Amino acid sequence: MKNYLLALLTSTLLILSFPFTGSFTPFVFIGFVPLLLLRQQFLASGKKPWQLGLWVYLAFLLWNLGTTWWVANASVSGGVFAFTVNALLMTLAFGTWSFIDRKINTRYSFFMLIPIWILFEFGHHRWDLSWPWLSLGNYFSVRTGWVQWYEWTGTLGGSAWILLVNLLVFRLYHVYRHVAKRNQYIFTILGVLLLPIVTSKVLQIFAIPSLQPKQLHAVVVQPNIDPYKEKFTLSASNEAFADSIVVLANRHVTAQTDLVLAPETALPLSFQEERLHTFAFGQSLASQVQKWPQANLLIGASTVRIFDDKQSVASTPIPNASEWYESYNTSMLLTKTAPPQYAHKSKLVPGVELVPFSAYLPFLSAIAIENGGSSGTLGIEKEPKVMAMKVKLDNIQKDPTNKAQTVTLAPIICYESIYGDFVRRQVQKGAQALCILTNDGWWGNTPGYKQHFSFARLRAIENRRWVLRSANTGTSGSIDPSGKIIKKTPYWVKTAFSQTLQLRSDQTFYTTYGDWLAGLSISWILLSFSIFLKHIGKNSRKLQA
C-alpha cells in the first residue's frame, strides 16, 4: 500500500502541475520526490531492481494517462500505444540513472539523473516514436514569466531546473534533523528556485525590445470545420472550404493587410501541386489574392506530387503506370507575382502520418493507422523550410522609397510546433515570424488543444519571434516575443481576427546554438565516469600496497 501511495502521489503531483490538467505549476518541483522515496525504500529492503521498475512504470503510466488521455479521442489504439510506450521509455531513463547511482553511489552520481533525463528528452524528440508532449520544460508554458531565459537554454533548461529542485528537496528530507545541513539545503533550494524567476523578470523588463521598425499586418482565420463530420466526408468540397476562408478573411482584410493565414488542411481533399491552377478552388483563391490590395495567402492543404522514380519510403506506385506519387500535409503560399510555394510537414504524428521505422521495415506500412483521410507514411521535407513573400511594409521609420521588401515566414504545421529545435532551425534560415497552421478538432473540447496552444508560447520566447496561430477550431491567436498572449479565439466558433506584429531578424543564443545542454549532459556523464574510474584505481593501488 505504501508503494502504491508513493507512486500515486508522484503521478498526481505531475498531473496537477501540468498545463490545463491543474496548472498548479509549483507541484512539479516536488513531483519526483515520492518516486525517489520509493526508490530509497526498495534499495534499503534489498528487493530486486526490476520490482522497483514496475512501480516506477505505474507512476509514469498514470502520469501519461492523466495528462494526455484526450489522445484516445482521435485514435484509441494510438492513444494506448502512446501512453504505454512513453511510460516505458521514461521508466528506462529513470532506471538507467538508478542503476548507475546504485553502482557508483556518490553525490555526483545521485545528481546524474539530470543529464540522463535531458539526453532522454533530446533523443525522444528525434526518432520515429517521438512524443515530446510531456517534456518537463513544457510545464512552464503557462508560467512564461518564469522562463524568459529559454532564449538561452530552450525547454531542456526547464527540465534541468525541475529535476535539480526535486533532487535538492529529497536531500533536504534526509538532513532535516541536522540544523546546519537543513539550513544549507533550504537556502540552496530557495536560490535555485528564485534565481531563474528573478532573471526572467529582469529579461522581461530590459532585454525584450517592445518596438521594431518593420510591421506586418495579418488576418488569421478560424473556419471551424468539424474534422469528423464535415472536413473529410464524401460530400466535402475544396471549393466550399475555400469560399468559407475567403468570406471570413474579407471581413478583416484592409488595404494594409499583408498576410491572410488559414489552418492546416483547410483544403483537405488532395490535389496535385503542379495542377493547382486547373481546379476551380485554385483559380478562385488565386483570383482573390489578386483582388486584395497587397495581401498574400498562407493556407494548409493536402497535396500530391508525381515522380518518375521512387523518392522515399512515402512513395507509392501508381497502378498500371511507371510513376510514383507521394502525399503531403502541406502549407501553401499564394502571392501576386510568384508561383505557389509549398512546404511539407516534416514532423509527422507516429501512426497517423508516419509508420514508425518503415524506412527500415517496409512491411510495417501495411498496418498503418488510418485517420483523417491519410494512411501510411506521408512525404516530408529534407530539412526545415521557410517561405518568402514581397510586401510593402508599414515602416515605423518611414521609408521614402516605399519599395516592396522580402518577408520570410516559418510555416509550422500542427505537431511541428512542439519541437523547439525544428522551429529554431527555421528562424536560423531567416524566419521573421512564426506561422502555425493546425487542426486541433480531433481531440474535442479537452485539455489537448489548450496545451497545444500554450506550447507555442515557448517557441516565441526561445526565438523572440511573434507567433500567429490559425487553428481549424480553437484556439487561434497571436503571441508576442515574450510569450504573452495578445489575442485568443474561443473554442468551436467560426471567426477571424486581425493582428499587427513586429518583424525581427536578430537571433537568440538558443536559435544559434540549439540544445547545447544535451552536449553538456554528455560531458557531465563522461566526467563523472572518469572521476569514478580514477577513484577505483586509487583504491586498487591502496589495496595492493
C-alpha positions as CSV (number, residue, x, y, z in Angstrom):
1,M,0.0,0.0,0.0
2,K,2.9,2.4,0.8
3,N,4.5,1.7,-2.6
4,Y,1.2,2.3,-4.3
5,L,0.6,5.6,-2.5
6,L,4.1,6.9,-3.3
7,A,3.7,6.0,-7.0
8,L,0.2,7.5,-7.0
9,L,1.4,10.7,-5.3
10,T,4.1,11.2,-7.9
11,S,1.6,10.9,-10.8
12,T,-0.9,13.1,-9.0
13,L,1.6,15.9,-8.4
14,L,2.8,15.7,-12.0
15,I,-0.7,15.7,-13.4
16,L,-2.0,18.6,-11.2
17,S,1.0,20.8,-12.2
18,F,0.7,20.1,-16.0
19,P,-0.9,22.9,-18.1
20,F,-4.7,22.6,-18.1
21,T,-4.9,19.4,-16.1
22,G,-4.4,21.5,-13.0
23,S,-1.9,24.1,-14.0
24,F,-0.6,24.4,-10.4
25,T,3.0,24.6,-11.6
26,P,4.7,24.6,-8.1
27,F,3.8,21.0,-7.6
28,V,6.2,19.9,-10.4
29,F,9.1,20.9,-8.1
30,I,8.3,18.1,-5.7
31,G,6.6,15.7,-8.2
32,F,9.6,13.3,-8.4
33,V,10.3,13.3,-4.6
34,P,7.8,10.5,-3.8
35,L,9.4,8.4,-6.5
36,L,12.8,9.0,-5.1
37,L,11.5,7.9,-1.7
38,L,10.0,4.8,-3.2
39,R,13.4,4.0,-4.8
40,Q,15.2,4.5,-1.5
41,Q,12.8,2.2,0.3
42,F,13.4,-0.5,-2.3
43,L,17.2,-0.2,-2.1
44,A,17.1,-0.4,1.7
45,S,14.9,-3.5,1.6
46,G,17.2,-5.3,-0.8
47,K,14.5,-6.1,-3.3
48,K,15.2,-6.8,-6.9
49,P,15.6,-3.7,-9.1
50,W,13.0,-5.0,-11.6
51,Q,10.4,-4.8,-8.8
52,L,11.1,-1.1,-8.4
53,G,10.8,-0.8,-12.2
54,L,7.2,-2.0,-12.0
55,W,6.2,0.7,-9.5
56,V,8.1,3.4,-11.4
57,Y,6.3,2.3,-14.6
58,L,2.9,2.5,-12.8
59,A,3.7,6.1,-11.7
60,F,4.7,7.2,-15.2
61,L,1.8,5.4,-16.9
62,L,-0.7,7.2,-14.6
63,W,1.1,10.5,-15.3
64,N,0.7,9.9,-19.1
65,L,-2.9,8.9,-18.8
66,G,-3.8,11.8,-16.5
67,T,-2.3,14.5,-18.8
68,T,-2.8,13.2,-22.3
69,W,-5.9,10.9,-22.1
70,W,-7.5,13.0,-24.8
71,V,-5.2,11.5,-27.5
72,A,-7.6,8.5,-27.4
73,N,-10.4,10.7,-28.8
74,A,-8.6,10.7,-32.2
75,S,-7.4,7.1,-32.0
76,V,-7.9,4.7,-29.2
77,S,-5.2,2.3,-30.3
78,G,-2.8,5.2,-31.0
79,G,-3.6,6.6,-27.5
80,V,-2.9,3.3,-25.7
81,F,0.3,2.9,-27.6
82,A,1.4,6.4,-26.7
83,F,0.6,6.0,-23.0
84,T,2.3,2.6,-22.6
85,V,5.4,3.2,-24.7
86,N,6.1,6.7,-23.5
87,A,5.8,5.5,-19.9
88,L,8.1,2.6,-20.6
89,L,10.8,5.0,-22.1
90,M,10.5,7.2,-19.1
91,T,11.0,4.2,-16.8
92,L,14.1,3.1,-18.8
93,A,15.6,6.6,-18.4
94,F,14.9,6.6,-14.6
95,G,16.1,3.0,-14.3
96,T,19.3,3.8,-16.1
97,W,20.1,6.5,-13.6
98,S,19.0,4.3,-10.7
99,F,21.4,1.6,-11.8
100,I,24.4,3.9,-12.3
101,D,23.8,5.7,-9.0
102,R,23.4,2.3,-7.2
103,K,26.7,1.1,-8.6
104,I,28.7,4.3,-8.1
105,N,26.9,5.6,-5.1
106,T,28.4,9.1,-4.8
107,R,27.0,12.6,-4.6
108,Y,27.7,13.3,-8.2
109,S,26.2,10.0,-9.4
110,F,23.0,11.0,-7.5
111,F,22.6,14.2,-9.5
112,M,23.3,12.4,-12.8
113,L,19.5,12.0,-13.1
114,I,19.6,15.5,-14.7
115,P,21.9,14.8,-17.6
116,I,20.4,11.3,-18.2
117,W,16.9,12.7,-18.4
118,I,18.0,15.6,-20.6
119,L,19.5,13.1,-23.0
120,F,16.3,11.1,-22.9
121,E,14.2,14.1,-23.9
122,F,16.8,15.2,-26.5
123,G,16.7,11.7,-28.2
124,H,13.0,11.4,-27.8
125,H,12.5,14.4,-30.0
126,R,14.5,12.9,-32.8
127,W,13.2,9.5,-33.7
128,D,10.2,7.8,-35.3
129,L,8.3,7.3,-31.9
130,S,8.8,10.9,-30.9
131,W,6.3,12.2,-28.4
132,P,7.7,15.3,-26.6
133,W,4.4,16.5,-25.2
134,L,5.4,15.6,-21.6
135,S,8.9,17.1,-21.8
136,L,9.4,18.7,-18.4
137,G,10.2,22.1,-19.8
138,N,6.7,22.3,-21.2
139,Y,5.3,22.7,-17.7
140,F,6.2,26.4,-17.8
141,S,4.1,27.2,-20.9
142,V,1.5,28.7,-18.5
143,R,4.2,30.5,-16.5
144,T,6.2,32.2,-19.2
145,G,7.1,34.9,-16.8
146,W,9.3,32.4,-15.0
147,V,11.3,31.2,-18.1
148,Q,12.3,34.1,-20.3
149,W,15.7,32.6,-20.1
150,Y,14.5,29.9,-22.5
151,E,16.0,32.2,-25.2
152,W,19.4,30.7,-23.9
153,T,18.5,27.1,-23.0
154,G,15.3,26.1,-24.7
155,T,12.9,23.8,-22.8
156,L,15.8,21.5,-21.8
157,G,16.8,24.2,-19.3
158,G,13.3,24.0,-17.7
159,S,13.7,20.2,-17.4
160,A,17.0,20.6,-15.7
161,W,15.6,23.2,-13.3
162,I,12.7,20.9,-12.3
163,L,14.9,17.9,-11.7
164,L,17.5,19.8,-9.7
165,V,14.9,21.2,-7.3
166,N,13.4,17.8,-6.8
167,L,16.7,16.2,-6.0
168,L,17.6,19.0,-3.6
169,V,14.2,18.7,-1.8
170,F,14.8,14.9,-1.5
171,R,18.2,15.6,0.1
172,L,16.6,18.2,2.4
173,Y,14.1,15.5,3.6
174,H,17.1,13.4,4.8
175,V,19.1,16.1,6.5
176,Y,16.1,17.9,8.1
177,R,17.1,16.9,11.6
178,H,20.6,18.3,11.2
179,V,20.1,22.1,11.7
180,A,23.2,23.2,9.8
181,K,22.7,21.0,6.8
182,R,19.0,21.7,6.8
183,N,19.6,25.5,6.6
184,Q,22.2,25.0,3.9
185,Y,19.8,23.0,1.8
186,I,16.9,25.4,2.4
187,F,18.9,28.4,1.2
188,T,20.2,26.4,-1.7
189,I,16.7,25.4,-2.8
190,L,15.4,29.0,-2.4
191,G,18.3,30.2,-4.5
192,V,17.8,27.6,-7.2
193,L,14.1,28.4,-7.3
194,L,14.2,32.2,-7.2
195,L,17.3,33.0,-9.4
196,P,15.8,31.8,-12.6
197,I,12.5,33.6,-11.9
198,V,14.3,36.9,-11.0
199,T,16.4,36.5,-14.1
200,S,13.3,36.0,-16.1
201,K,11.6,39.1,-14.7
202,V,14.7,41.2,-15.5
203,L,14.7,39.9,-19.1
204,Q,11.1,40.9,-19.5
205,I,11.8,44.4,-18.4
206,F,15.1,45.2,-20.0
207,A,16.0,42.6,-22.7
208,I,13.0,42.4,-24.9
209,P,12.6,45.4,-27.3
210,S,9.0,46.4,-27.4
211,L,9.1,48.2,-30.8
212,Q,10.6,47.0,-34.0
213,P,10.9,49.1,-37.2
214,K,9.0,46.8,-39.5
215,Q,5.4,45.8,-39.0
216,L,3.3,43.2,-40.7
217,H,-0.5,43.3,-40.8
218,A,-2.1,39.9,-40.8
219,V,-5.6,38.4,-40.7
220,V,-5.9,34.9,-39.0
221,V,-8.9,32.7,-40.0
222,Q,-10.6,30.0,-37.9
223,P,-13.1,28.3,-40.2
224,N,-14.4,25.8,-37.5
225,I,-15.0,22.8,-39.7
226,D,-15.8,19.5,-37.9
227,P,-13.0,17.1,-38.9
228,Y,-15.2,14.1,-38.3
229,K,-18.5,15.1,-39.8
230,E,-17.5,17.7,-42.4
231,K,-13.9,18.0,-43.5
232,F,-13.1,14.5,-44.7
233,T,-16.6,13.3,-45.8
234,L,-17.7,12.2,-49.2
235,S,-19.7,15.5,-49.6
236,A,-16.6,17.6,-48.7
237,S,-15.6,20.2,-51.3
238,N,-12.4,22.2,-51.5
239,E,-14.4,24.9,-53.4
240,A,-16.8,25.3,-50.4
241,F,-14.0,25.3,-47.9
242,A,-12.0,27.9,-50.0
243,D,-15.1,30.1,-50.2
244,S,-15.6,29.9,-46.4
245,I,-12.0,31.0,-45.8
246,V,-12.4,34.0,-48.2
247,V,-15.6,35.1,-46.7
248,L,-14.1,35.1,-43.1
249,A,-10.9,36.8,-44.3
250,N,-12.7,39.6,-46.2
251,R,-14.4,40.8,-43.0
252,H,-11.0,41.9,-41.8
253,V,-8.7,42.4,-44.9
254,T,-7.9,46.1,-45.5
255,A,-5.5,48.0,-47.8
256,Q,-2.8,47.5,-45.2
257,T,-3.2,43.7,-44.8
258,D,0.0,41.8,-45.9
259,L,-0.9,38.2,-45.0
260,V,-4.0,36.0,-44.5
261,L,-3.4,32.8,-42.5
262,A,-5.7,29.8,-42.8
263,P,-5.3,26.5,-40.9
264,E,-3.9,23.0,-41.5
265,T,-5.7,21.1,-44.2
266,A,-8.1,24.0,-44.8
267,L,-8.2,22.4,-48.3
268,P,-8.5,18.7,-47.2
269,L,-9.1,17.0,-50.5
270,S,-5.8,16.0,-52.1
271,F,-4.7,17.7,-55.3
272,Q,-1.6,17.6,-57.5
273,E,0.5,20.6,-56.7
274,E,1.5,21.3,-60.3
275,R,-2.1,21.4,-61.4
276,L,-3.5,23.8,-58.8
277,H,-4.4,26.3,-61.5
278,T,-6.7,23.8,-63.2
279,F,-9.0,23.4,-60.2
280,A,-11.9,25.8,-59.6
281,F,-10.8,26.4,-56.0
282,G,-7.3,27.1,-57.1
283,Q,-8.4,29.7,-59.6
284,S,-10.8,31.2,-57.1
285,L,-8.1,31.6,-54.4
286,A,-5.5,33.0,-56.9
287,S,-8.2,35.5,-58.2
288,Q,-8.9,36.6,-54.6
289,V,-5.2,37.2,-53.9
290,Q,-5.0,39.4,-56.9
291,K,-8.1,41.4,-55.8
292,W,-6.7,42.1,-52.3
293,P,-4.7,45.4,-52.3
294,Q,-1.5,43.6,-51.1
295,A,-2.4,40.6,-49.0
296,N,-0.9,37.1,-49.6
297,L,-2.4,33.8,-48.5
298,L,-0.8,31.1,-46.4
299,I,-3.1,28.1,-46.2
300,G,-2.9,24.4,-45.3
301,A,-3.7,21.8,-47.8
302,S,-3.5,18.1,-48.6
303,T,-1.3,17.7,-51.8
304,V,0.3,15.1,-54.0
305,R,3.3,15.1,-56.2
306,I,4.1,12.7,-59.1
307,F,7.6,11.3,-59.7
308,D,9.2,9.1,-62.3
309,D,11.2,7.2,-59.7
310,K,10.7,6.2,-56.0
311,Q,11.8,9.1,-53.9
312,S,11.4,7.8,-50.3
313,V,9.5,5.3,-48.1
314,A,6.5,7.5,-48.7
315,S,6.4,6.9,-52.4
316,T,3.6,4.7,-53.7
317,P,3.5,3.2,-57.2
318,I,0.6,4.3,-59.4
319,P,-1.2,1.2,-60.8
320,N,-0.6,0.4,-64.4
321,A,1.9,3.3,-64.8
322,S,5.7,3.6,-64.3
323,E,5.2,6.5,-61.9
324,W,5.1,7.1,-58.2
325,Y,3.2,9.5,-56.0
326,E,3.7,11.0,-52.6
327,S,1.0,12.6,-50.3
328,Y,1.8,15.5,-48.1
329,N,0.4,17.6,-45.3
330,T,1.2,21.0,-46.8
331,S,1.3,24.7,-46.2
332,M,0.9,26.7,-49.4
333,L,1.7,30.3,-50.0
334,L,-0.1,32.2,-52.8
335,T,1.3,35.6,-53.8
336,K,0.5,38.1,-56.5
337,T,3.7,37.8,-58.5
338,A,5.3,34.4,-57.8
339,P,4.3,30.8,-58.4
340,P,2.7,29.0,-55.4
341,Q,5.2,27.9,-52.8
342,Y,4.8,24.6,-50.9
343,A,6.3,23.4,-47.6
344,H,5.5,19.9,-46.4
345,K,5.1,18.8,-42.8
346,S,8.3,17.2,-41.6
347,K,7.5,16.2,-38.0
348,L,4.8,13.6,-38.6
349,V,2.5,12.1,-36.0
350,P,3.5,8.5,-35.4
351,G,0.8,6.0,-36.5
352,V,-1.4,8.6,-38.2
353,E,1.0,10.2,-40.6
354,L,4.1,8.1,-40.1
355,V,4.6,4.3,-39.9
356,P,7.4,4.1,-37.4
357,F,10.6,2.6,-38.7
358,S,9.0,1.8,-42.1
359,A,12.2,3.1,-43.7
360,Y,13.9,0.1,-42.3
361,L,10.9,-2.3,-42.2
362,P,8.7,-1.5,-45.2
363,F,6.1,-4.2,-44.3
364,L,5.0,-2.1,-41.4
365,S,3.2,0.2,-43.8
366,A,0.6,-2.4,-44.2
367,I,-0.6,-1.9,-40.6
368,A,-0.8,1.9,-40.7
369,I,-3.5,3.6,-38.6
370,E,-5.9,5.5,-40.8
371,N,-7.1,8.9,-39.6
372,G,-8.4,12.0,-41.4
373,G,-8.1,10.6,-44.9
374,S,-4.3,9.8,-44.5
375,S,-2.9,6.3,-44.4
376,G,0.7,5.1,-44.2
377,T,3.7,7.5,-44.2
378,L,3.4,11.0,-45.7
379,G,6.2,12.7,-47.6
380,I,8.4,15.2,-45.8
381,E,10.9,18.0,-46.5
382,K,14.5,17.0,-46.2
383,E,15.1,19.9,-43.8
384,P,13.0,22.7,-42.2
385,K,11.7,25.1,-44.8
386,V,10.8,28.8,-44.8
387,M,8.8,30.9,-47.3
388,A,9.4,34.4,-48.6
389,M,6.9,37.0,-49.9
390,K,7.2,40.6,-51.2
391,V,5.2,43.2,-49.4
392,K,5.3,47.0,-48.8
393,L,5.7,47.0,-45.1
394,D,4.3,49.6,-42.8
395,N,7.7,51.0,-41.7
396,I,7.7,53.0,-38.4
397,Q,10.9,54.6,-39.6
398,K,9.3,55.9,-42.8
399,D,11.0,54.6,-46.0
400,P,10.7,57.3,-48.6
401,T,11.0,54.8,-51.5
402,N,8.2,52.6,-50.1
403,K,9.6,49.6,-52.0
404,A,8.3,46.1,-51.6
405,Q,10.5,44.2,-49.2
406,T,11.0,40.5,-48.7
407,V,9.4,39.0,-45.6
408,T,10.4,35.5,-44.5
409,L,7.9,33.3,-42.6
410,A,8.2,30.0,-40.8
411,P,5.3,27.7,-41.9
412,I,4.8,25.4,-38.9
413,I,2.2,22.6,-39.3
414,C,0.5,21.4,-36.2
415,Y,2.7,18.8,-34.4
416,E,5.8,20.7,-35.6
417,S,5.1,23.5,-33.1
418,I,6.1,21.4,-30.1
419,Y,9.6,20.8,-31.4
420,G,11.8,23.7,-30.3
421,D,14.8,22.6,-32.4
422,F,12.8,22.3,-35.6
423,V,11.3,25.8,-35.2
424,R,14.6,27.4,-34.2
425,R,16.2,26.0,-37.4
426,Q,13.5,27.8,-39.4
427,V,14.5,31.0,-37.6
428,Q,18.1,30.3,-38.4
429,K,17.1,30.3,-42.0
430,G,15.7,33.8,-41.7
431,A,12.2,33.4,-40.5
432,Q,11.0,36.8,-39.1
433,A,7.6,35.5,-37.8
434,L,6.3,32.1,-36.8
435,C,3.0,31.0,-38.6
436,I,1.4,27.9,-37.0
437,L,-1.3,26.1,-39.1
438,T,-3.1,23.4,-37.1
439,N,-6.2,21.3,-36.7
440,D,-6.9,20.5,-33.1
441,G,-10.5,19.5,-33.6
442,W,-9.6,15.8,-33.5
443,W,-9.4,15.9,-29.7
444,G,-12.7,17.6,-28.9
445,N,-13.2,20.1,-26.1
446,T,-10.4,18.7,-23.9
447,P,-7.1,20.0,-22.4
448,G,-5.3,18.9,-25.6
449,Y,-6.0,21.9,-27.8
450,K,-5.3,24.3,-24.9
451,Q,-1.9,22.6,-24.2
452,H,-1.0,22.7,-27.8
453,F,-1.7,26.5,-28.0
454,S,0.2,27.0,-24.7
455,F,3.4,25.3,-26.0
456,A,3.5,27.8,-28.9
457,R,4.3,30.5,-26.2
458,L,7.6,28.7,-25.6
459,R,8.6,28.9,-29.3
460,A,8.0,32.7,-29.1
461,I,10.4,33.0,-26.2
462,E,13.1,30.7,-27.5
463,N,13.4,32.7,-30.7
464,R,12.0,36.1,-29.7
465,R,9.5,36.0,-32.6
466,W,5.9,36.8,-32.9
467,V,3.6,33.8,-33.3
468,L,0.4,33.7,-35.5
469,R,-1.6,30.6,-34.9
470,S,-4.5,29.6,-37.2
471,A,-6.4,26.6,-35.9
472,N,-9.3,24.9,-37.7
473,T,-11.1,25.4,-34.4
474,G,-10.0,26.9,-31.1
475,T,-7.5,28.1,-30.2
476,S,-6.3,30.5,-32.8
477,G,-4.4,33.5,-31.6
478,S,-1.3,35.7,-31.6
479,I,1.6,35.7,-29.2
480,D,4.3,38.3,-28.7
481,P,8.1,37.6,-28.4
482,S,7.9,37.4,-24.6
483,G,5.3,34.6,-24.8
484,K,2.4,36.9,-23.9
485,I,-1.0,36.0,-25.4
486,I,-2.2,39.1,-27.3
487,K,-5.3,37.6,-29.0
488,K,-7.1,34.3,-28.4
489,T,-10.2,32.9,-30.1
490,P,-12.9,30.8,-28.3
491,Y,-13.4,27.1,-29.0
492,W,-15.8,25.9,-31.7
493,V,-16.5,29.3,-33.1
494,K,-16.2,30.4,-36.7
495,T,-14.2,33.6,-36.6
496,A,-11.2,35.6,-37.8
497,F,-9.2,38.5,-36.4
498,S,-6.5,41.0,-37.5
499,Q,-3.1,41.4,-35.8
500,T,-0.2,43.8,-36.4
501,L,3.1,42.3,-35.4
502,Q,6.7,43.4,-35.5
503,L,9.2,41.5,-37.7
504,R,12.5,40.6,-36.2
505,S,15.7,39.4,-37.8
506,D,18.0,39.0,-34.7
507,Q,18.8,35.6,-33.3
508,T,18.8,34.4,-29.7
509,F,21.5,32.2,-28.2
510,Y,19.2,29.2,-28.4
511,T,18.4,30.0,-32.1
512,T,22.1,30.0,-32.8
513,Y,23.3,27.1,-30.7
514,G,20.2,24.9,-30.2
515,D,20.0,22.2,-27.5
516,W,23.6,22.7,-26.2
517,L,22.5,21.4,-22.9
518,A,22.5,17.9,-24.4
519,G,26.2,18.2,-25.2
520,L,26.9,19.5,-21.7
521,S,25.0,16.5,-20.3
522,I,27.2,14.1,-22.3
523,S,30.3,15.9,-20.9
524,W,28.9,15.7,-17.4
525,I,28.3,11.9,-17.7
526,L,31.8,11.2,-19.2
527,L,33.5,13.4,-16.5
528,S,31.6,11.5,-13.7
529,F,32.7,8.2,-15.1
530,S,36.3,9.3,-15.4
531,I,36.2,10.5,-11.7
532,F,34.7,7.2,-10.7
533,L,37.3,5.2,-12.6
534,K,40.1,7.3,-11.1
535,H,38.7,6.7,-7.7
536,I,38.5,2.9,-8.3
537,G,42.1,3.0,-9.5
538,K,43.3,4.8,-6.3
539,N,41.5,2.3,-4.1
540,S,43.0,-0.6,-6.0
541,R,46.6,0.7,-5.6
542,K,46.0,1.2,-1.9
543,L,44.8,-2.4,-1.5
544,Q,47.9,-3.6,-3.4
545,A,50.2,-1.6,-1.2
